[in-house]
Amino acid sequence: MSKIRILSEQVSNRIAAGEVIERPASVVKELVENAIDAGATRISVAIEKAGVKLISVTDNGYGMDADDALLCLEPHATGKIREESDIDNIITLGFRGEAIPSIASVSRFTLRTRHADSPDGTEVVVNGGKAVKAEPTGCAPGTEIMVRDLFFNTPARKKFMRSAATEEKHIQEVVYQLALPYPEIYFELTIDGNRIFSSPGAPTLESRITTFFGRNFMNSLLPVAYSSEGITVNGFTALHGFTRSSRREQRTFVNGRAVEAPALYRGIREGYGGMVEIGRFPPAIIFMRVDPHDVDVNVHPAKREVRFRHEYKLSGIIAEAIKTALRQAPAPTVSIDPAISLRALLDASEIVYEQNDAEQPALDFTPPPADTGFNHFERQIRNIAPIAVSSVNHEFADQPLSRDFEENQEPMLPGSGRIRLLGFLDCSYLVAIADNGLLVVDQHAAHERVLFERLLKNAGKVPVQKLLLPITLELSRAETAFVEKNLDAFSKIGFDIAPLSSNTIMLNGVPASLKQENIGGVLRDTLSELLENNSAASGSVDEIALAACKAAVKAHDLLTMDEARGLLNQMAKCDLPFSCPHGRPTIINISKAELEKRFGRR
């Protein structure tokens, strides 16, 4: 008896759904792509309960007749390709004919559609892959698809879904990715009855970027327009100095399709060259037009990844496009509002200023010594050293760690005994000796541990430093929503935040342990890391404190010897001093026995 059987259509559709429909955002992506391919100029997306209860996508595209409304539910039924050669010349977003039957097999699916010149529409209802009814109905021209009870018949898939906040974030990002390449199409997103955004169609992209990410984000971008060897590159890229802690805001599109490809990210990185430090990523929204024969979009079930025939040529063209944009960038300017008086600043910060009429003592003045070569060189060294140290952007400028260091005091670490600092290696590592050998300390990881434990131990009673002038930050709507849902957690670790609108917050105060300079950037990086790592699921105090450690001193920041000793002293007081909050080691101990072994003494 044969053991191999051909699977039924219903079973094969559910298997295909496992590849194509990973989460509610996948449903939104497939349905909106179909609406764009249908020539829609208006697309509305409505979500309930993170897409599990309802996903509704309505468009005013061409619509379908009764025959096509039924045929689109069959596997691999599509009107976008007809012959094998068409696969090498794909110009539409969808082409496989898998999405609709896959979605219908794992949900309660309703389709309403009508041609503009047809008096009646068609309604088709499918439950878990089984057709329930198909009949004429009255509806507007275009197509409306409602997906209810997603994964109701696949409990294993439903069990592995993330929190509502995380799924909503993915849905919002999918709509961003689909709306950005098509600014002429009206897009609307509603979640649980709340309109998240409504973006009218426009001939240019600027208004859509402003709607999605805020005016400050738009003002920090440069236009990109470049063409070479038949490849066109357009869009926007970040001004020099505008970076993020992750690649999440580098959005790349090929022939109108949002894609992820190392060749594209490599081109962006090479375009900035040495202007961006390691671990930082300039935001970019880049659109490329490439000959469809030179790109393969049929390598991933969700069509996120693509392959290029000449990927290094493409990387070079993107890099040159960004370099050209940066060369044409205007010089940075700084302006201060003259309408704000000094008295207003003092009153706002509750600073009392009283003029002191007491006579000031005379300053002693000693004439400089004769200008010998040695004295001249010595003055140069003394003048340069303080400048190099004071120009560093880290917490020590406001709260030096040296305050925890006393003369002749040596910190003690468990298992190592007393530690005596020797110096620095590459302005990134502290080199010290202990009772049991040689220690190398990563200054960034060590300071992360110090900040993390300080914020957690004092959660709920962290001293808050009020800002002289509150900072208004324009964030993405997903970031603003996350802040609003977790205001208590942010408050416990010292962030005084007031939401102002759907994409704007006001930062009134910060933890006293963090430096105020560029605190807006620190908060942006904190939010970016939280959302990048899907911490929106809980927004707990320890997760926020972990992300806030971005404010720690960085590698290559210059420390004085007293600051370094203070850092060691504070680290010695930590509960877990030997690893940073992310799990990386803070200290490498080279024991005496290891040194003797290396030198051949044993």
C-alpha positions as CSV (number, residue, x, y, z in Angstrom):
1,M,0.0,0.0,0.0
2,S,1.4,3.4,-1.0
3,K,2.3,5.7,1.9
4,I,2.7,8.9,-0.3
5,R,-0.5,10.8,-0.9
6,I,-1.4,14.1,-2.6
7,L,-2.6,16.6,0.0
8,S,-6.0,18.0,-0.3
9,E,-6.4,21.5,-1.5
10,Q,-7.5,22.7,2.0
11,V,-4.4,21.2,3.7
12,S,-2.0,22.6,1.0
13,N,-3.6,26.0,1.4
14,R,-3.0,26.0,5.2
15,I,0.6,24.9,4.6
16,A,1.1,27.8,2.1
17,A,-0.5,30.1,4.7
18,G,2.2,29.1,7.2
19,E,4.8,30.5,4.7
20,V,3.0,33.6,3.5
21,I,0.9,34.6,6.5
22,E,3.2,34.9,9.5
23,R,1.2,37.4,11.5
24,P,-1.6,40.0,11.0
25,A,0.8,42.4,9.4
26,S,1.4,39.8,6.6
27,V,-2.4,39.9,5.8
28,V,-2.3,43.7,5.7
29,K,0.7,43.6,3.4
30,E,-0.8,41.1,0.9
31,L,-4.2,42.9,0.7
32,V,-2.8,46.4,0.4
33,E,-0.4,45.2,-2.3
34,N,-3.4,43.8,-4.3
35,A,-5.2,47.1,-3.9
36,I,-2.2,49.0,-5.3
37,D,-1.9,46.6,-8.2
38,A,-5.6,47.1,-8.9
39,G,-5.0,50.8,-9.6
40,A,-6.5,52.2,-6.4
41,T,-6.2,55.9,-5.5
42,R,-7.7,55.5,-2.1
43,I,-6.9,52.7,0.4
44,S,-8.3,52.4,3.9
45,V,-7.1,49.8,6.5
46,A,-9.0,49.1,9.7
47,I,-7.8,46.9,12.5
48,E,-9.4,45.5,15.7
49,K,-7.7,43.7,18.5
50,A,-4.3,43.8,16.8
51,G,-5.7,42.2,13.6
52,V,-6.9,39.0,15.3
53,K,-10.5,40.1,15.5
54,L,-10.7,42.1,12.3
55,I,-8.6,43.2,9.4
56,S,-10.5,45.3,6.8
57,V,-8.9,46.7,3.6
58,T,-11.1,48.8,1.3
59,D,-10.0,50.3,-2.0
60,N,-11.5,52.0,-5.0
61,G,-9.5,50.0,-7.6
62,Y,-10.8,48.2,-10.7
63,G,-12.8,45.6,-8.8
64,M,-13.7,42.1,-10.0
65,D,-16.6,40.5,-11.7
66,A,-18.4,37.5,-10.3
67,D,-16.2,34.9,-12.0
68,D,-12.9,36.5,-10.9
69,A,-14.2,36.9,-7.4
70,L,-14.5,33.2,-7.1
71,L,-11.4,32.4,-9.2
72,C,-9.1,34.5,-7.0
73,L,-9.7,32.0,-4.1
74,E,-8.1,29.2,-6.1
75,P,-4.4,28.5,-5.5
76,H,-2.1,30.2,-7.9
77,A,-4.9,32.1,-9.7
78,T,-3.6,35.5,-10.8
79,G,-4.0,38.0,-13.6
80,K,-0.5,39.5,-13.1
81,I,1.6,36.9,-14.9
82,R,0.7,34.4,-17.6
83,E,3.8,32.8,-19.0
84,E,7.1,31.6,-17.5
85,S,9.0,34.4,-19.1
86,D,6.9,36.9,-17.1
87,I,8.6,35.8,-13.9
88,D,11.8,37.5,-15.1
89,N,9.9,40.8,-15.8
90,I,7.7,41.3,-12.7
91,I,6.4,44.9,-12.4
92,T,3.6,44.3,-9.9
93,L,3.8,43.8,-6.1
94,G,1.9,40.5,-6.2
95,F,2.3,37.7,-8.8
96,R,2.1,34.3,-7.2
97,G,-1.7,34.0,-6.5
98,E,-1.1,32.5,-3.1
99,A,-2.2,35.2,-0.7
100,I,-6.0,35.2,-1.0
101,P,-6.5,31.4,-0.7
102,S,-3.9,31.3,2.1
103,I,-5.7,34.0,4.1
104,A,-9.1,32.5,3.5
105,S,-7.9,29.1,4.8
106,V,-7.0,30.5,8.3
107,S,-9.8,33.0,8.9
108,R,-13.4,33.9,8.4
109,F,-13.1,35.7,5.1
110,T,-15.5,38.0,3.3
111,L,-14.9,39.6,-0.1
112,R,-17.1,42.3,-1.6
113,T,-16.1,43.7,-5.1
114,R,-17.6,45.5,-8.0
115,H,-16.5,46.9,-11.4
116,A,-17.2,50.6,-11.8
117,D,-19.4,49.9,-14.9
118,S,-21.3,47.0,-13.3
119,P,-24.7,47.5,-11.6
120,D,-24.1,44.8,-9.0
121,G,-21.2,43.6,-7.0
122,T,-20.3,40.2,-5.7
123,E,-20.0,38.9,-2.1
124,V,-18.1,35.7,-1.3
125,V,-17.8,34.3,2.2
126,V,-15.3,31.6,3.2
127,N,-14.7,30.0,6.6
128,G,-11.4,28.3,7.1
129,G,-11.0,27.5,3.4
130,K,-14.6,26.3,2.9
131,A,-16.9,28.4,0.7
132,V,-20.1,29.4,2.6
133,K,-21.8,31.6,0.0
134,A,-21.3,33.6,-3.2
135,E,-24.1,36.0,-4.2
136,P,-24.7,39.4,-5.8
137,T,-24.6,42.4,-3.5
138,G,-24.7,46.1,-3.5
139,C,-21.4,47.8,-2.8
140,A,-19.2,50.7,-4.0
141,P,-16.8,50.2,-6.9
142,G,-13.6,48.6,-5.9
143,T,-12.9,45.9,-3.4
144,E,-13.5,45.4,0.3
145,I,-11.9,42.4,2.1
146,M,-12.7,41.6,5.7
147,V,-10.6,39.0,7.6
148,R,-12.1,38.0,10.9
149,D,-10.9,35.6,13.6
150,L,-7.5,35.2,12.1
151,F,-5.8,31.8,12.9
152,F,-9.0,30.5,14.6
153,N,-8.4,27.1,13.1
154,T,-4.6,27.1,13.7
155,P,-4.3,27.5,17.5
156,A,-0.5,26.8,17.4
157,R,0.1,29.8,15.1
158,K,-2.2,32.0,17.3
159,K,-0.4,31.0,20.4
160,F,2.9,32.3,19.1
161,M,1.7,35.8,18.3
162,R,3.2,38.7,20.2
163,S,1.4,41.2,22.3
164,A,-1.2,43.6,20.8
165,A,1.2,46.5,21.0
166,T,3.9,44.6,19.0
167,E,1.5,43.3,16.4
168,E,0.1,46.8,15.9
169,K,3.6,48.2,15.5
170,H,4.3,45.7,12.7
171,I,1.0,46.6,11.0
172,Q,1.8,50.3,11.1
173,E,5.3,49.7,9.7
174,V,3.9,47.6,6.9
175,V,1.5,50.4,5.9
176,Y,4.4,52.9,6.0
177,Q,6.4,50.7,3.7
178,L,3.6,50.4,1.3
179,A,2.5,54.1,1.4
180,L,5.9,55.7,1.0
181,P,6.6,54.6,-2.6
182,Y,3.1,55.7,-3.7
183,P,2.5,59.3,-2.4
184,E,-0.2,59.8,-5.0
185,I,-2.5,57.3,-3.2
186,Y,-4.6,58.3,-0.2
187,F,-3.9,56.0,2.8
188,E,-5.8,55.7,6.0
189,L,-5.1,53.5,9.0
190,T,-7.6,53.0,11.9
191,I,-6.8,50.8,14.9
192,D,-9.6,49.9,17.4
193,G,-11.7,52.9,16.1
194,N,-8.9,55.4,16.5
195,R,-7.6,57.0,13.3
196,I,-3.8,56.6,13.5
197,F,-3.2,58.6,10.3
198,S,-4.9,59.9,7.2
199,S,-2.5,60.8,4.4
200,P,-4.0,62.4,1.3
201,G,-2.5,61.8,-2.1
202,A,0.2,64.3,-3.1
203,P,2.6,64.6,-6.1
204,T,5.6,64.7,-3.8
205,L,6.8,62.6,-0.8
206,E,7.6,65.4,1.7
207,S,4.1,65.7,3.2
208,R,3.8,61.9,3.7
209,I,7.2,61.7,5.5
210,T,6.1,64.6,7.7
211,T,2.8,62.9,8.5
212,F,4.5,59.6,9.4
213,F,7.7,60.7,11.1
214,G,7.3,64.4,12.0
215,R,8.5,67.7,10.7
216,N,11.9,67.6,12.5
217,F,12.6,64.2,10.9
218,M,11.8,65.7,7.5
219,N,13.9,68.8,8.1
220,S,16.9,66.5,8.9
221,L,16.9,64.8,5.5
222,L,18.6,65.7,2.2
223,P,17.0,65.0,-1.2
224,V,18.7,62.4,-3.3
225,A,18.4,62.3,-7.1
226,Y,21.0,60.4,-9.1
227,S,21.1,58.2,-12.2
228,S,23.8,56.0,-13.7
229,E,24.0,53.0,-16.0
230,G,20.2,52.7,-16.3
231,I,19.7,52.7,-12.5
232,T,17.8,55.6,-11.0
233,V,18.1,56.5,-7.3
234,N,15.7,59.0,-5.6
235,G,14.5,59.7,-2.1
236,F,16.0,61.3,1.0
237,T,18.9,60.6,3.3
238,A,20.1,62.0,6.6
239,L,22.1,65.1,7.1
240,H,25.5,64.6,8.5
241,G,25.2,64.0,12.3
242,F,21.7,62.7,12.1
243,T,21.9,59.0,13.1
244,R,20.0,56.3,14.9
245,S,21.2,53.3,17.0
246,S,19.7,50.8,14.6
247,R,19.0,50.3,10.9
248,R,15.3,50.3,11.5
249,E,14.9,53.7,9.8
250,Q,16.8,52.8,6.7
251,R,14.0,52.0,4.3
252,T,14.9,50.8,0.8
253,F,12.6,50.2,-2.1
254,V,13.3,48.6,-5.5
255,N,10.7,49.2,-8.3
256,G,8.1,50.3,-5.7
257,R,8.7,47.3,-3.5
258,A,10.0,47.5,0.1
259,V,13.0,45.1,0.3
260,E,15.9,44.1,2.5
261,A,19.2,43.5,0.8
262,P,22.8,43.7,2.1
263,A,23.8,45.4,-1.2
264,L,21.5,48.3,-0.5
265,Y,22.6,48.8,3.2
266,R,26.2,48.5,2.0
267,G,25.7,51.3,-0.5
268,I,24.3,53.6,2.2
269,R,27.2,52.8,4.6
270,E,29.8,53.4,1.9
271,G,28.1,56.7,0.9
272,Y,28.7,58.1,4.3
273,G,32.2,56.7,4.6
274,G,33.9,57.7,7.9
275,M,31.3,60.4,8.7
276,V,29.2,57.9,10.7
277,E,30.7,56.1,13.8
278,I,30.5,52.4,14.1
279,G,27.2,51.3,15.5
280,R,25.2,54.3,14.3
281,F,23.0,54.3,11.2
282,P,21.8,57.4,9.3
283,P,18.1,57.2,8.4
284,A,17.3,57.0,4.7
285,I,14.3,56.5,2.4
286,I,15.8,55.4,-0.9
287,F,13.9,54.4,-4.0
288,M,15.6,52.6,-6.9
289,R,14.4,51.9,-10.4
290,V,16.2,48.9,-11.8
291,D,15.6,46.8,-14.9
292,P,13.2,44.0,-13.7
293,H,15.4,41.5,-15.5
294,D,18.3,42.4,-13.1
295,V,16.4,41.8,-9.9
296,D,14.9,38.5,-8.6
297,V,12.0,39.1,-6.2
298,N,10.9,35.4,-6.2
299,V,13.4,34.2,-3.5
300,H,11.4,34.8,-0.3
301,P,7.8,33.7,0.5
302,A,6.9,37.2,1.7
303,K,9.0,38.9,-1.0
304,R,11.0,40.9,1.5
305,E,14.4,39.7,0.3
306,V,15.6,40.1,-3.3
307,R,18.7,39.3,-5.3
308,F,20.5,41.4,-7.8
309,R,22.4,40.4,-10.8
310,H,25.0,43.1,-10.3
311,E,24.8,43.8,-6.6
312,Y,28.2,45.5,-6.2
313,K,27.5,47.9,-9.1
314,L,24.2,48.8,-7.4
315,S,26.0,49.4,-4.1
316,G,28.4,51.7,-5.8
317,I,25.6,53.7,-7.5
318,I,23.8,54.1,-4.2
319,A,27.0,55.2,-2.5
320,E,27.7,57.8,-5.2
321,A,24.1,59.1,-5.0
322,I,24.5,59.7,-1.3
323,K,27.9,61.3,-1.6
324,T,26.5,63.6,-4.3
325,A,23.6,64.6,-1.9
326,L,26.0,65.2,1.0
327,R,28.3,67.4,-1.1
328,Q,25.4,69.6,-2.0
329,A,24.2,69.8,1.6
330,P,23.9,73.3,3.1
331,A,26.2,74.4,6.0
332,P,24.6,73.7,9.4
333,T,23.1,76.7,11.2
334,V,22.1,77.4,14.8
335,S,19.5,80.0,15.7
336,I,18.2,81.3,19.0
337,D,14.8,82.8,19.3
338,P,15.4,86.5,20.2
339,A,11.9,86.7,21.6
340,I,12.9,84.7,24.7
341,S,14.4,87.1,27.2
342,L,16.9,86.2,29.9
343,R,14.4,87.1,32.6
344,A,11.9,84.6,31.0
345,L,14.5,81.9,31.1
346,L,15.3,82.5,34.7
347,D,11.6,82.7,35.7
348,A,10.8,79.5,33.9
349,S,13.6,77.6,35.7
350,E,12.9,79.2,39.1
351,I,16.4,80.6,39.2
352,V,16.8,83.6,41.5
353,Y,19.3,86.1,40.1
354,E,20.4,89.0,42.3
355,Q,23.0,91.5,41.4
356,N,25.9,91.5,43.9
357,D,27.3,95.0,44.4
358,A,30.1,93.8,46.7
359,E,33.6,94.8,45.4
360,Q,35.4,91.9,43.9
361,P,39.0,91.3,45.0
362,A,41.8,92.1,42.6
363,L,43.2,89.2,40.6
364,D,46.8,88.4,41.1
365,F,48.8,88.6,37.9
366,T,52.2,87.1,37.3
367,P,54.0,88.0,34.1
368,P,54.7,84.9,31.9
369,P,58.2,83.5,32.0
370,A,60.7,84.0,29.2
371,D,59.6,82.2,26.0
372,T,62.1,79.5,25.9
373,G,61.4,76.6,23.6
374,F,60.6,74.3,26.5
375,N,58.2,76.7,28.2
376,H,56.4,77.3,24.9
377,F,56.0,73.5,24.4
378,E,54.9,73.1,28.0
379,R,52.2,75.8,27.6
380,Q,50.9,74.1,24.5
381,I,50.5,70.8,26.3
382,R,48.7,72.5,29.2
383,N,46.4,74.4,26.9
384,I,45.5,71.5,24.7
385,A,44.9,68.8,27.4
386,P,41.9,70.5,29.1
387,I,40.3,71.2,25.8
388,A,40.5,67.6,24.7
389,V,39.0,66.3,28.0
390,S,36.2,69.0,28.3
391,S,35.0,68.4,24.7
392,V,33.9,64.9,25.4
393,N,30.2,64.3,25.3
394,H,29.5,62.0,28.2
395,E,28.0,62.1,31.7
396,F,31.2,63.0,33.5
397,A,31.1,66.6,32.3
398,D,28.1,67.2,34.6
399,Q,28.5,64.5,37.2
400,P,32.2,63.3,37.3
401,L,32.7,59.9,38.6
402,S,35.7,61.3,40.3
403,R,33.4,62.5,43.1
404,D,33.3,58.9,44.3
405,F,37.1,58.8,44.4
406,E,39.2,60.0,47.3
407,E,42.9,60.4,47.4
408,N,44.8,57.2,48.0
409,Q,41.5,55.2,47.8
410,E,41.6,52.0,45.8
411,P,38.4,50.2,44.8
412,M,38.0,46.5,45.6
413,L,36.3,43.9,43.4
414,P,35.1,40.5,44.6
415,G,37.8,37.9,43.8
416,S,40.3,40.5,42.7
417,G,41.1,42.4,45.8
418,R,42.3,46.0,45.5
419,I,42.6,47.5,42.1
420,R,45.2,50.1,41.1
421,L,44.7,51.9,37.8
422,L,47.7,52.0,35.4
423,G,46.3,53.8,32.4
424,F,44.3,53.5,29.2
425,L,44.3,51.4,26.0
426,D,42.9,53.0,22.8
427,C,40.8,55.4,24.9
428,S,38.4,52.5,25.3
429,Y,39.8,50.2,28.0
430,L,41.1,50.8,31.5
431,V,44.2,48.9,32.4
432,A,44.7,48.0,36.1
433,I,46.5,45.6,38.3
434,A,44.9,43.6,41.1
435,D,46.0,41.1,43.7
436,N,45.6,38.2,41.3
437,G,46.8,39.6,38.0
438,L,46.1,42.2,35.2
439,L,42.7,43.6,34.6
440,V,41.3,45.2,31.3
441,V,38.0,47.0,31.8
442,D,35.7,48.0,29.0
443,Q,34.8,51.6,30.0
444,H,31.5,51.6,28.0
445,A,30.3,48.2,29.4
446,A,31.3,49.2,32.9
447,H,29.4,52.5,32.8
448,E,26.4,50.8,31.4
449,R,26.3,48.5,34.4
450,V,26.7,51.4,36.7
451,L,23.8,53.4,35.1
452,F,21.6,50.3,34.9
453,E,21.8,49.4,38.5
454,R,21.5,53.1,39.6
455,L,18.3,53.5,37.7
456,L,16.8,50.2,38.8
457,K,17.8,50.5,42.5
458,N,16.2,53.9,42.7
459,A,13.1,53.1,40.5
460,G,10.3,55.2,41.8
461,K,12.6,57.6,43.6
462,V,15.1,58.5,41.0
463,P,16.1,62.2,41.3
464,V,14.7,64.2,38.4
465,Q,16.7,67.1,36.9
466,K,14.2,69.6,35.5
467,L,15.2,71.0,32.1
468,L,15.8,74.8,31.9
469,L,13.8,74.7,28.6
470,P,11.6,71.7,28.0
471,I,12.4,69.8,24.8
472,T,9.7,69.1,22.2
473,L,10.4,65.9,20.3
474,E,8.6,64.7,17.2
475,L,8.6,60.9,17.1
476,S,7.0,58.3,14.9
477,R,3.5,57.5,15.8
478,A,4.5,54.0,17.0
479,E,7.1,55.6,19.4
480,T,4.7,58.1,20.7
481,A,2.1,55.4,21.4
482,F,4.7,53.4,23.2
483,V,5.6,56.3,25.4
484,E,1.9,57.1,26.2
485,K,1.3,53.4,27.3
486,N,4.4,53.4,29.5
487,L,4.5,56.8,31.1
488,D,4.6,55.3,34.6
489,A,7.6,53.2,33.8
490,F,9.5,56.1,32.3
491,S,8.6,58.2,35.3
492,K,9.9,55.6,37.7
493,I,13.4,55.9,36.2
494,G,13.4,59.7,36.1
495,F,11.9,60.8,32.7
496,D,9.3,63.5,33.1
497,I,7.3,63.2,29.8
498,A,4.1,64.9,28.7
499,P,2.4,63.7,25.4
500,L,1.3,66.6,23.2
501,S,-0.1,65.0,20.1
502,S,-0.1,61.7,18.1
503,N,3.6,62.2,17.2
504,T,4.9,64.8,19.6
505,I,6.0,64.7,23.3
506,M,7.5,67.2,25.7
507,L,10.5,66.2,27.8
508,N,10.4,68.2,31.0
509,G,12.9,66.3,33.1
510,V,15.5,63.6,33.0
511,P,17.2,61.3,35.5
512,A,19.8,63.3,37.4
513,S,22.5,60.7,36.6
514,L,22.2,61.4,32.8
515,K,23.8,64.4,31.1
516,Q,21.4,66.9,29.8
517,E,23.3,67.5,26.6
518,N,21.7,65.7,23.7
519,I,19.2,64.1,26.1
520,G,16.7,64.2,23.2
521,G,18.9,62.0,21.2
522,V,19.4,59.7,24.1
523,L,15.6,59.3,24.5
524,R,15.2,58.7,20.7
525,D,17.9,55.9,20.9
526,T,16.2,54.4,23.9
527,L,12.8,54.2,22.1
528,S,14.5,52.9,19.0
529,E,16.1,50.1,20.9
530,L,12.9,49.2,22.8
531,L,10.9,49.0,19.5
532,E,13.7,47.3,17.6
533,N,13.9,44.5,20.2
534,N,10.1,44.2,20.5
535,S,10.1,45.4,24.1
536,A,6.8,47.1,23.4
537,A,5.3,43.9,24.7
538,S,5.7,44.9,28.3
539,G,7.5,48.3,28.6
540,S,8.8,47.2,32.0
541,V,11.0,49.4,34.1
542,D,14.1,47.2,33.7
543,E,13.7,47.1,29.9
544,I,13.5,50.9,29.7
545,A,16.4,51.3,32.1
546,L,18.4,48.8,30.0
547,A,17.7,50.9,26.8
548,A,18.5,54.1,28.7
549,C,22.0,52.9,29.2
550,K,22.7,54.3,25.7
551,A,23.8,57.4,27.7
552,A,26.8,55.6,29.0
553,V,30.3,56.8,28.2
554,K,31.4,55.4,24.8
555,A,34.5,53.8,23.5
556,H,37.2,56.4,22.5
557,D,35.7,59.0,25.0
558,L,38.6,60.6,26.9
559,L,38.6,60.1,30.7
560,T,40.9,61.6,33.3
561,M,42.6,59.3,35.7
562,D,40.3,60.4,38.5
563,E,37.2,59.8,36.4
564,A,38.5,56.3,35.5
565,R,39.2,55.6,39.2
566,G,35.7,56.8,40.0
567,L,34.2,54.5,37.4
568,L,36.1,51.5,38.9
569,N,34.9,52.5,42.4
570,Q,31.3,52.7,41.3
571,M,31.5,49.5,39.4
572,A,32.9,47.8,42.5
573,K,29.7,48.7,44.3
574,C,27.5,47.1,41.7
575,D,25.7,43.8,42.5
576,L,26.8,42.2,39.2
577,P,29.9,44.1,38.2
578,F,31.4,41.5,35.8
579,S,28.9,41.9,33.0
580,C,27.0,44.8,31.3
581,P,23.2,44.7,31.3
582,H,23.3,43.2,27.8
583,G,25.4,40.2,29.0
584,R,28.8,41.3,27.6
585,P,31.8,41.1,30.0
586,T,33.0,44.3,31.6
587,I,36.3,42.9,32.8
588,I,38.9,40.5,31.5
589,N,41.2,39.2,34.1
590,I,44.6,37.9,33.0
591,S,45.8,35.9,36.0
592,K,49.4,35.7,37.2
593,A,49.4,32.0,36.4
594,E,48.4,32.8,32.8
595,L,51.1,35.4,32.5
596,E,53.7,32.9,33.8
597,K,52.5,30.3,31.3
598,R,52.7,32.8,28.4
599,F,56.2,33.8,29.4
600,G,57.3,30.1,29.7
601,R,57.8,30.3,33.5
602,R,55.7,27.2,34.1
